[in-house]
Amino acid sequence: MARILIAGCGYVGSRLAELLLADGDTVFGLKRSPDGLPPGVEPVPADVTEPRSLENLPKRLDALVYAVSPSGGGEAAYRAAYPEGFRNTLKAARAGSPGLARTLLVSSTGAYGYTDGRWVDEATPPGPSGTRGEILVEAESQAAQGPPAGVALRLGGIYGPGRSYTVRKVLSGQAGCPEKGVYSNRIHRDDAAGAARHLLHLDDPESLYLGVDREPAELREVYRWIAEEGGGPDPCADTGGEAWEAAGRRGSNKRCRSDRLVDSGFTFRYPTFREGYGALLEEVRS
């Protein structure tokens, strides 16, 4: 049994908490307002941007998972969450837990700012295209330095239960048609949480892993598959409109590899978008 603090116990963090509770661990969930935590999680009301609110963190922690989301999309919000919030939380956790053995920082593949569809992995220089990516890389560097030496998990686009907007957009005919060569990198919520749990258990992890499924795919292919499986209109029958999701991805186009994660022993429950969106189609139909 381990004592684990999850700072930012939201969409992914809550699912991770459920997995850890099932393992028999003691799990603490840190949020500004701890409402909505999974049953069994011990609430820790605190704000990572306010060091004084972190003075009474649980003691004797074995691991810290930092999965905080910025309060907004601007540079100030990102810097407050990463790296300042991470630094505040790690300092407070170490103060009461000298035996803290593992930190896990949940980051993003947004650290890669490439636009040419190239393949990237943990050995690829991040090359962030904007300030937000640079801030993420700065926080990852902090995690790697420790102490204790930490692990960063760069997640792709997260989807899963309760997040069926892509499916609904496609089936309603409102999605539009992405250009050819625009790639998407995704991970199902349950696999994101499962990967985090897996990395907490590894005896000697690397400092960085990519958390994406096994098949980065053209966004156009993903939309067309959803339409065909769900009985919706072909989003590319009329190519006059730009895809709503592709419009939000301007400035980044790459294909991410998760070989390091798989080679470490992790098995995906949803290895491609087909299994993941297939489950969401069932959710939409029910």
KEKE-3310 file (N, C-alpha, C; in steps of 0.2 Angstrom, whole numbers, plus 5000, padded with zeros to 4 digits):
npx = (5004:5003:5005:4998:4997:4987:4988:4977:4964:4955:4948:4956:4964:4955:4951:4963:4964:4954:4959:4970:4965:4959:4970:4973:4979:4982:4974:4975:4966:4969:4962:4955:4942:4936:4924:4916:4925:4931:4923:4931:4943:4953:4950:4959:4958:4965:4976:4987:4993:4995:5005:5004:4992:4996:5002:4998:4998:4996:5006:5020:5020:5021:5021:5019:5008:5006:4994:4988:4977:4978:4971:4967:4969:4980:4997:5000:4992:4996:5009:5007:5002:5011:5028:5026:5016:5018:5031:5028:5020:5028:5038:5031:5026:5038:5042:5034:5036:5049:5053:5048:5046:5043:5039:5026:5023:5010:5010:5010:5009:5009:5021:5028:5031:5030:5025:5025:5020:5029:5036:5038:5046:5052:5065:5066:5069:5060:5055:5045:5031:5026:5024:5017:5020:5034:5034:5029:5039:5049:5043:5044:5058:5061:5054:5062:5074:5071:5074:5063:5070:5060:5046:5040:5025:5019:5004:4993:4979:4965:4951:4935:4924:4909:4915:4910:4910:4916:4912:4898:4898:4903:4893:4882:4884:4891:4905:4914:4927:4943:4959:4970:4983:4984:4987:4981:4984:4979:4973:4964:4954:4954:4966:4975:4975:4978:4991:4998:4997:5004:5017:5020:5022:5034:5050:5062:5060:5061:5064:5055:5040:5029:5012:5001:4990:4992:4991:4993:4983:4977:4966:4955:4953:4949:4937:4929:4928:4921:4909:4905:4904:4894:4883:4882:4883:4895:4909:4917:4911:4906:4917:4918:4919:4929:4936:4931:4938:4951:4954:4957:4969:4979:4996:5002:5007:5010:5016:5015:5025:5022:5031:5041:5033:5025:5036:5040:5031:5018:5000:4989:4971:4963:4969:4969:4960:4949:4944:4942:4934:4924:4918:4913:4903:4894:4890:4884:4873:4866)
npy = (4994:5011:5029:5041:5057:5066:5079:5090:5083:5079:5075:5065:5063:5059:5046:5039:5039:5031:5019:5017:5016:5004:4996:4996:5007:5022:5037:5054:5068:5083:5098:5114:5115:5102:5095:5082:5072:5055:5041:5037:5043:5054:5071:5085:5101:5114:5126:5126:5137:5145:5146:5145:5139:5126:5121:5111:5099:5081:5070:5059:5054:5043:5045:5058:5064:5076:5083:5095:5107:5121:5137:5145:5149:5158:5164:5168:5160:5147:5148:5150:5137:5128:5132:5135:5132:5118:5118:5124:5114:5102:5106:5108:5095:5088:5093:5088:5074:5066:5054:5054:5046:5046:5056:5062:5070:5076:5080:5087:5083:5095:5100:5098:5107:5105:5106:5099:5086:5076:5061:5059:5056:5052:5055:5066:5083:5095:5107:5118:5128:5139:5150:5143:5129:5130:5133:5121:5112:5118:5115:5101:5099:5103:5093:5082:5085:5084:5084:5070:5062:5064:5059:5063:5063:5065:5068:5065:5071:5070:5060:5052:5044:5054:5064:5066:5075:5076:5064:5068:5079:5075:5065:5073:5080:5092:5093:5096:5094:5089:5094:5084:5075:5081:5077:5068:5065:5055:5049:5038:5042:5032:5025:5035:5037:5024:5023:5032:5026:5014:5020:5024:5013:5007:5001:5007:5020:5029:5047:5053:5050:5047:5048:5042:5034:5019:5022:5036:5046:5052:5066:5067:5053:5048:5055:5051:5037:5037:5043:5033:5021:5026:5029:5042:5057:5058:5067:5073:5074:5086:5097:5110:5117:5121:5109:5109:5105:5104:5117:5122:5116:5122:5126:5115:5099:5083:5066:5055:5044:5030:5020:5018:5018:5007:4997:4997:4989:4992:4990:4994:4998:5004:5003:5010:5024:5018:5008:5016:5027:5018:5014:5026:5028:5019:5024:5036:5031:5025)
npz = (5000:4996:4999:4991:4983:4972:4963:4956:4953:4942:4927:4921:4933:4942:4937:4938:4952:4956:4950:4958:4971:4970:4969:4983:4988:4998:4994:4990:4986:4978:4976:4972:4976:4984:4979:4971:4970:4968:4977:4992:4990:4999:5003:4999:5001:4992:4984:4971:4967:4978:4990:5004:5006:5004:5015:5024:5019:5016:5026:5025:5012:4998:4984:4972:4961:4948:4940:4936:4928:4918:4923:4913:4895:4893:4894:4907:4915:4912:4916:4930:4933:4928:4928:4941:4950:4951:4956:4969:4974:4975:4983:4995:4997:4999:5011:5021:5019:5019:5013:5000:4985:4972:4958:4947:4933:4924:4907:4891:4873:4867:4868:4857:4843:4829:4812:4801:4800:4804:4812:4830:4845:4862:4860:4852:4849:4858:4853:4854:4848:4853:4868:4878:4876:4878:4892:4897:4894:4903:4915:4915:4915:4928:4935:4931:4937:4951:4969:4973:4958:4944:4933:4917:4909:4893:4887:4873:4864:4875:4877:4880:4891:4893:4885:4871:4861:4848:4841:4841:4834:4821:4818:4817:4806:4806:4807:4797:4784:4787:4780:4770:4777:4789:4805:4820:4837:4850:4866:4875:4890:4900:4897:4898:4912:4916:4911:4919:4931:4929:4927:4939:4946:4940:4942:4939:4930:4914:4911:4904:4895:4881:4880:4870:4859:4849:4835:4827:4817:4802:4803:4795:4792:4804:4806:4795:4798:4810:4805:4796:4804:4813:4806:4800:4790:4776:4781:4771:4760:4755:4753:4756:4769:4783:4794:4811:4822:4816:4814:4826:4828:4822:4818:4823:4819:4819:4821:4834:4844:4854:4858:4869:4880:4878:4877:4890:4896:4896:4892:4880:4883:4874:4859:4847:4838:4834:4843:4854:4850:4846:4857:4862:4853:4856:4869:4864:4857:4867)
capx = (5000:5006:5001:4999:4994:4985:4986:4973:4961:4950:4945:4961:4966:4950:4951:4969:4963:4950:4963:4975:4961:4958:4976:4974:4983:4978:4974:4973:4965:4970:4958:4953:4936:4936:4918:4916:4931:4928:4922:4937:4948:4953:4950:4964:4957:4971:4977:4994:4996:4995:5010:5001:4987:4999:5006:4995:4998:4997:5013:5023:5018:5026:5022:5015:5006:5004:4989:4984:4975:4979:4964:4965:4974:4985:5004:5000:4988:5001:5015:5005:5001:5017:5031:5026:5012:5022:5037:5025:5017:5033:5041:5027:5026:5044:5043:5031:5037:5056:5053:5044:5050:5041:5034:5024:5021:5006:5012:5006:5012:5009:5028:5031:5027:5031:5020:5026:5018:5035:5036:5042:5046:5055:5072:5065:5069:5053:5053:5038:5030:5024:5026:5014:5025:5040:5032:5028:5046:5052:5041:5047:5065:5060:5052:5068:5079:5069:5073:5066:5070:5053:5044:5035:5020:5016:4998:4990:4972:4961:4944:4933:4917:4907:4918:4908:4908:4919:4907:4892:4899:4903:4886:4877:4886:4894:4912:4918:4932:4950:4964:4974:4990:4983:4987:4979:4987:4975:4973:4958:4955:4956:4973:4980:4976:4982:4998:5001:4997:5010:5023:5021:5024:5040:5056:5067:5057:5064:5062:5050:5036:5023:5006:4997:4988:4997:4990:4992:4979:4974:4960:4950:4952:4945:4930:4926:4927:4915:4903:4903:4902:4889:4878:4882:4885:4902:4911:4921:4906:4906:4924:4919:4920:4935:4935:4931:4944:4957:4955:4960:4976:4984:5002:5005:5005:5015:5014:5019:5026:5022:5035:5044:5028:5024:5042:5041:5026:5011:4996:4983:4965:4960:4976:4968:4954:4943:4942:4940:4928:4918:4915:4909:4897:4889:4888:4880:4867:4862)
capy = (5000:5017:5035:5045:5063:5068:5087:5091:5077:5080:5070:5059:5061:5055:5039:5037:5038:5025:5013:5016:5014:4997:4993:4996:5013:5028:5042:5060:5072:5090:5103:5120:5113:5094:5092:5077:5067:5048:5039:5034:5048:5059:5077:5090:5108:5119:5130:5126:5144:5149:5141:5145:5134:5119:5120:5106:5093:5074:5068:5052:5052:5040:5048:5064:5065:5082:5083:5101:5110:5129:5140:5148:5148:5162:5163:5169:5154:5142:5148:5148:5130:5125:5127:5138:5127:5112:5119:5125:5108:5098:5109:5107:5088:5086:5096:5083:5068:5065:5048:5054:5042:5046:5062:5061:5076:5075:5086:5087:5083:5101:5102:5097:5112:5104:5107:5095:5079:5071:5057:5062:5052:5055:5058:5071:5089:5097:5112:5121:5133:5145:5151:5137:5123:5132:5133:5114:5110:5120:5111:5094:5100:5104:5087:5078:5087:5082:5077:5064:5062:5063:5057:5067:5059:5069:5065:5068:5074:5066:5059:5046:5044:5061:5068:5063:5080:5074:5060:5071:5084:5071:5062:5079:5084:5099:5093:5098:5090:5091:5093:5078:5076:5084:5071:5068:5060:5054:5044:5037:5044:5026:5023:5040:5035:5017:5024:5035:5021:5010:5023:5025:5006:5005:5002:5012:5023:5035:5053:5055:5045:5049:5045:5042:5027:5016:5024:5042:5045:5058:5068:5065:5046:5048:5058:5047:5031:5039:5043:5026:5017:5029:5031:5049:5059:5058:5074:5075:5074:5093:5100:5118:5119:5118:5105:5113:5103:5105:5124:5123:5113:5126:5127:5109:5093:5078:5059:5054:5037:5028:5014:5018:5016:5000:4993:4996:4984:4995:4988:4999:4995:5006:5005:5015:5028:5014:5005:5021:5030:5013:5014:5032:5028:5015:5029:5041:5027:5023)
capz = (5000:4995:5000:4984:4982:4966:4963:4950:4953:4938:4922:4921:4939:4946:4935:4941:4959:4956:4949:4964:4977:4968:4971:4990:4990:5001:4989:4992:4980:4979:4971:4975:4979:4983:4978:4965:4970:4968:4984:4995:4990:5005:5000:5001:4998:4992:4978:4970:4966:4984:4994:5011:5006:5004:5021:5028:5014:5020:5028:5024:5005:4994:4977:4970:4954:4947:4934:4936:4922:4919:4924:4906:4890:4892:4897:4914:4918:4911:4921:4937:4934:4926:4933:4948:4954:4952:4961:4975:4977:4976:4989:5001:4998:5002:5018:5026:5016:5017:5010:4994:4981:4965:4956:4940:4930:4918:4903:4884:4867:4864:4868:4850:4839:4822:4808:4794:4800:4806:4818:4835:4851:4867:4859:4847:4853:4859:4848:4855:4843:4857:4875:4882:4875:4882:4899:4899:4894:4909:4921:4914:4917:4935:4937:4930:4942:4958:4971:4969:4951:4942:4927:4914:4904:4888:4884:4867:4865:4879:4875:4884:4893:4894:4880:4865:4856:4841:4839:4840:4828:4815:4816:4815:4799:4808:4808:4791:4782:4788:4775:4770:4780:4796:4809:4826:4842:4855:4871:4879:4897:4904:4895:4901:4919:4916:4910:4925:4936:4927:4928:4947:4948:4937:4947:4936:4924:4911:4914:4899:4891:4877:4881:4864:4857:4844:4828:4825:4811:4799:4806:4790:4792:4810:4805:4791:4801:4815:4801:4793:4810:4817:4801:4799:4783:4775:4782:4766:4754:4753:4756:4757:4776:4787:4800:4817:4826:4813:4815:4833:4829:4818:4821:4826:4815:4820:4823:4841:4845:4861:4859:4875:4885:4877:4879:4897:4899:4897:4887:4879:4882:4867:4856:4841:4839:4832:4849:4859:4847:4845:4864:4863:4849:4861:4874:4861:4855:4873)
cpx = (5004:5002:5003:4994:4993:4983:4983:4969:4954:4948:4950:4963:4961:4950:4957:4968:4959:4954:4968:4971:4960:4964:4977:4978:4979:4979:4971:4972:4965:4966:4956:4946:4935:4930:4919:4921:4928:4928:4929:4943:4948:4954:4956:4962:4963:4972:4985:4997:4997:4999:5007:4996:4989:5003:5004:4994:4998:5004:5014:5020:5024:5027:5017:5014:5003:5000:4985:4983:4976:4971:4962:4970:4980:4992:5004:4997:4993:5007:5013:5004:5007:5022:5029:5022:5015:5027:5034:5023:5023:5037:5037:5026:5032:5045:5040:5032:5044:5057:5050:5049:5049:5037:5033:5021:5017:5007:5008:5011:5012:5017:5031:5027:5028:5025:5020:5024:5023:5033:5040:5041:5050:5062:5072:5065:5062:5051:5047:5037:5028:5026:5023:5018:5031:5039:5032:5035:5050:5050:5044:5054:5065:5059:5058:5073:5078:5072:5065:5065:5063:5052:5039:5031:5017:5010:4996:4983:4968:4954:4942:4926:4915:4910:4916:4907:4911:4914:4900:4892:4899:4896:4881:4878:4889:4902:4916:4923:4939:4954:4968:4981:4990:4982:4984:4982:4982:4976:4967:4959:4957:4964:4978:4981:4979:4989:5002:5002:5003:5016:5025:5024:5031:5046:5061:5065:5062:5061:5056:5046:5031:5017:5001:4995:4993:4996:4988:4989:4978:4967:4954:4948:4947:4938:4926:4924:4921:4909:4900:4900:4895:4883:4877:4884:4893:4904:4915:4917:4906:4912:4924:4920:4926:4933:4936:4937:4951:4959:4959:4967:4981:4990:5006:5003:5011:5012:5018:5019:5025:5026:5038:5039:5026:5030:5043:5036:5019:5007:4990:4976:4961:4966:4975:4962:4948:4940:4939:4934:4922:4915:4911:4903:4892:4886:4883:4873:4863:4858)
cpy = (5006:5023:5040:5051:5065:5075:5088:5084:5078:5074:5064:5058:5057:5047:5036:5035:5032:5018:5012:5014:5006:4993:4992:5002:5018:5034:5048:5064:5079:5094:5109:5119:5106:5091:5087:5072:5060:5046:5035:5038:5053:5066:5082:5097:5113:5121:5130:5132:5148:5144:5140:5139:5127:5117:5114:5100:5086:5073:5061:5050:5048:5042:5054:5064:5072:5083:5089:5104:5118:5132:5144:5146:5152:5161:5163:5163:5148:5142:5147:5141:5126:5131:5130:5134:5121:5112:5120:5118:5103:5100:5107:5099:5085:5088:5091:5076:5067:5059:5048:5051:5043:5053:5060:5067:5075:5081:5084:5086:5090:5104:5102:5102:5111:5104:5103:5088:5074:5067:5060:5056:5055:5058:5064:5078:5092:5102:5115:5127:5139:5145:5145:5131:5124:5131:5125:5111:5112:5116:5104:5094:5100:5097:5082:5079:5084:5087:5076:5065:5060:5061:5061:5063:5064:5066:5069:5070:5068:5066:5053:5047:5052:5066:5066:5069:5079:5070:5063:5076:5080:5068:5067:5082:5090:5099:5096:5093:5092:5090:5087:5080:5079:5078:5073:5063:5060:5049:5044:5039:5038:5024:5028:5038:5029:5018:5027:5030:5016:5013:5024:5018:5004:5006:5007:5015:5028:5041:5056:5050:5049:5045:5046:5035:5025:5018:5031:5042:5052:5060:5066:5058:5045:5050:5053:5040:5032:5039:5037:5022:5019:5030:5038:5051:5059:5066:5077:5075:5081:5096:5107:5121:5116:5114:5109:5111:5104:5112:5125:5120:5116:5127:5121:5103:5088:5071:5057:5046:5035:5021:5013:5016:5009:4995:4992:4992:4986:4992:4992:4995:4998:5008:5009:5019:5023:5011:5010:5025:5025:5013:5020:5032:5024:5020:5034:5037:5026:5028)
cpz = (5000:4997:4995:4984:4975:4966:4956:4949:4949:4933:4922:4928:4943:4944:4938:4948:4960:4955:4955:4970:4976:4970:4979:4992:4994:4996:4991:4986:4981:4974:4975:4979:4978:4981:4971:4965:4971:4976:4986:4994:4996:5002:5003:4998:4998:4985:4976:4968:4972:4989:5001:5011:5006:5010:5025:5023:5019:5021:5025:5017:5002:4987:4977:4963:4953:4940:4934:4929:4923:4919:4917:4901:4889:4895:4904:4918:4917:4915:4928:4938:4933:4924:4940:4952:4956:4957:4968:4979:4979:4982:4996:5003:5001:5009:5023:5024:5014:5013:5003:4989:4973:4963:4949:4938:4924:4913:4896:4878:4863:4865:4862:4846:4831:4818:4801:4795:4802:4812:4823:4841:4856:4866:4854:4851:4853:4854:4848:4851:4847:4864:4879:4882:4879:4889:4901:4899:4900:4915:4921:4916:4925:4938:4937:4935:4949:4963:4973:4962:4948:4935:4924:4909:4899:4885:4878:4869:4869:4877:4880:4886:4895:4889:4873:4860:4849:4838:4837:4834:4821:4813:4814:4809:4800:4808:4803:4789:4783:4781:4775:4773:4786:4801:4816:4831:4848:4860:4874:4887:4901:4903:4898:4908:4920:4915:4916:4930:4935:4928:4935:4949:4945:4942:4945:4930:4921:4913:4909:4895:4887:4878:4875:4862:4851:4837:4827:4818:4808:4802:4801:4790:4798:4809:4801:4794:4806:4811:4798:4799:4813:4812:4800:4792:4782:4776:4776:4759:4751:4757:4757:4764:4779:4793:4807:4821:4823:4814:4821:4833:4824:4822:4824:4822:4815:4822:4829:4841:4852:4862:4866:4880:4885:4879:4886:4901:4899:4891:4886:4879:4876:4863:4850:4842:4837:4839:4854:4856:4846:4852:4865:4858:4853:4866:4871:4859:4861:4876)
residu = (MET:ALA:ARG:ILE:LEU:ILE:ALA:GLY:CYS:GLY:TYR:VAL:GLY:SER:ARG:LEU:ALA:GLU:LEU:LEU:LEU:ALA:ASP:GLY:ASP:THR:VAL:PHE:GLY:LEU:LYS:ARG:SER:PRO:ASP:GLY:LEU:PRO:PRO:GLY:VAL:GLU:PRO:VAL:PRO:ALA:ASP:VAL:THR:GLU:PRO:ARG:SER:LEU:GLU:ASN:LEU:PRO:LYS:ARG:LEU:ASP:ALA:LEU:VAL:TYR:ALA:VAL:SER:PRO:SER:GLY:GLY:GLY:GLU:ALA:ALA:TYR:ARG:ALA:ALA:TYR:PRO:GLU:GLY:PHE:ARG:ASN:THR:LEU:LYS:ALA:ALA:ARG:ALA:GLY:SER:PRO:GLY:LEU:ALA:ARG:THR:LEU:LEU:VAL:SER:SER:THR:GLY:ALA:TYR:GLY:TYR:THR:ASP:GLY:ARG:TRP:VAL:ASP:GLU:ALA:THR:PRO:PRO:GLY:PRO:SER:GLY:THR:ARG:GLY:GLU:ILE:LEU:VAL:GLU:ALA:GLU:SER:GLN:ALA:ALA:GLN:GLY:PRO:PRO:ALA:GLY:VAL:ALA:LEU:ARG:LEU:GLY:GLY:ILE:TYR:GLY:PRO:GLY:ARG:SER:TYR:THR:VAL:ARG:LYS:VAL:LEU:SER:GLY:GLN:ALA:GLY:CYS:PRO:GLU:LYS:GLY:VAL:TYR:SER:ASN:ARG:ILE:HIS:ARG:ASP:ASP:ALA:ALA:GLY:ALA:ALA:ARG:HIS:LEU:LEU:HIS:LEU:ASP:ASP:PRO:GLU:SER:LEU:TYR:LEU:GLY:VAL:ASP:ARG:GLU:PRO:ALA:GLU:LEU:ARG:GLU:VAL:TYR:ARG:TRP:ILE:ALA:GLU:GLU:GLY:GLY:GLY:PRO:ASP:PRO:CYS:ALA:ASP:THR:GLY:GLY:GLU:ALA:TRP:GLU:ALA:ALA:GLY:ARG:ARG:GLY:SER:ASN:LYS:ARG:CYS:ARG:SER:ASP:ARG:LEU:VAL:ASP:SER:GLY:PHE:THR:PHE:ARG:TYR:PRO:THR:PHE:ARG:GLU:GLY:TYR:GLY:ALA:LEU:LEU:GLU:GLU:VAL:ARG:SER)
# end
